[in-house]
């Protein structure tokens, strides 16, 4: 159903995903993100104010939403993207490998 994007770490050959290592999962559609957070947090009363729910989600989950949107655009442009994590827990959000060159993209979101 293509609801999520699964981003793998690259293998030692840098062109294939290493499916044994940890993965990052992004919900593709912001509307599905809002619906899933409402489901996880428990639905409020029937008199739900959907605008209030969206405002609260955007207030608390802006970095995750922005990273998810950037992930979706990078996949549409490059088809195959990875992420990189070292043993010291340093992480690069997205890694694009093209013509044996690697481009790392780190997403930051602050006020």
PLY file of the C-alpha trace (Angstrom):
ply
format ascii 1.0
element vertex 111
property float x
property float y
property float z
element edge 110
property int vertex1
property int vertex2
end_header
0.00 0.00 0.00
3.07 2.27 0.03
2.18 3.88 3.35
5.74 4.06 4.68
9.24 4.60 3.32
11.84 2.24 4.73
15.38 3.62 4.66
18.24 1.15 5.11
21.90 1.57 5.90
24.12 0.79 2.91
26.07 -2.43 2.66
29.85 -2.43 2.35
29.44 -2.16 -1.42
27.46 1.11 -0.93
24.96 0.29 -3.67
22.79 -2.24 -1.87
20.83 -1.99 1.37
22.05 -3.95 4.37
18.76 -5.48 5.50
20.27 -6.95 8.68
21.06 -3.54 10.20
18.57 -1.12 11.74
16.20 0.75 9.47
14.41 4.09 9.59
10.70 4.15 8.82
8.89 7.28 7.63
5.16 7.69 7.09
4.78 9.02 3.55
1.69 11.18 3.88
1.36 13.89 6.58
-2.38 13.15 6.85
-1.59 9.51 7.67
0.96 10.75 10.20
-1.72 12.81 11.96
-4.22 9.94 11.83
-1.71 7.46 13.25
-0.70 9.77 16.11
-4.39 10.25 16.96
-4.85 6.47 16.95
-1.74 5.87 19.10
-2.64 8.56 21.63
-6.24 7.39 21.85
-9.12 9.12 20.17
-10.67 12.02 22.06
-14.42 12.32 22.50
-16.69 12.23 19.47
-16.64 16.04 19.37
-13.12 15.98 17.94
-11.69 19.27 16.74
-9.51 18.16 13.83
-7.84 21.56 13.53
-6.77 21.41 17.17
-5.37 17.90 16.63
-3.33 19.06 13.61
-2.04 22.11 15.50
-0.92 19.97 18.42
0.79 17.46 16.13
2.59 20.21 14.24
3.69 21.81 17.52
5.17 18.58 18.92
6.16 16.64 15.80
7.44 19.32 13.40
10.98 17.87 13.12
9.64 14.40 12.32
7.14 15.75 9.78
9.79 17.83 8.01
12.21 14.90 7.89
9.45 12.67 6.52
8.57 15.17 3.77
12.22 15.57 2.78
12.56 11.78 2.67
9.59 11.53 0.32
11.04 14.14 -2.04
14.50 12.54 -2.07
13.00 9.15 -2.90
11.05 10.68 -5.77
14.24 12.28 -7.12
16.78 9.52 -6.52
14.75 6.32 -5.99
17.43 4.75 -3.77
18.53 6.53 -0.61
20.17 5.31 2.57
21.08 6.65 6.00
24.36 6.35 7.86
24.99 5.59 11.53
28.35 5.06 13.20
29.11 2.99 16.29
29.34 6.25 18.29
25.65 6.93 17.45
26.47 9.74 15.00
23.88 9.74 12.25
23.38 11.26 8.82
19.68 11.37 7.97
19.95 10.65 4.24
22.73 9.36 2.05
22.55 9.52 -1.73
25.11 7.49 -3.67
25.56 8.38 -7.31
28.54 7.70 -9.60
30.54 6.32 -6.64
30.13 9.60 -4.76
28.18 9.88 -1.53
26.17 12.96 -0.58
25.02 13.18 3.03
21.98 15.27 3.98
21.27 16.16 7.60
17.86 17.66 8.45
17.60 20.16 11.31
14.41 21.92 12.37
14.33 24.57 15.08
12.44 27.75 15.80
0 1
1 2
2 3
3 4
4 5
5 6
6 7
7 8
8 9
9 10
10 11
11 12
12 13
13 14
14 15
15 16
16 17
17 18
18 19
19 20
20 21
21 22
22 23
23 24
24 25
25 26
26 27
27 28
28 29
29 30
30 31
31 32
32 33
33 34
34 35
35 36
36 37
37 38
38 39
39 40
40 41
41 42
42 43
43 44
44 45
45 46
46 47
47 48
48 49
49 50
50 51
51 52
52 53
53 54
54 55
55 56
56 57
57 58
58 59
59 60
60 61
61 62
62 63
63 64
64 65
65 66
66 67
67 68
68 69
69 70
70 71
71 72
72 73
73 74
74 75
75 76
76 77
77 78
78 79
79 80
80 81
81 82
82 83
83 84
84 85
85 86
86 87
87 88
88 89
89 90
90 91
91 92
92 93
93 94
94 95
95 96
96 97
97 98
98 99
99 100
100 101
101 102
102 103
103 104
104 105
105 106
106 107
107 108
108 109
109 110
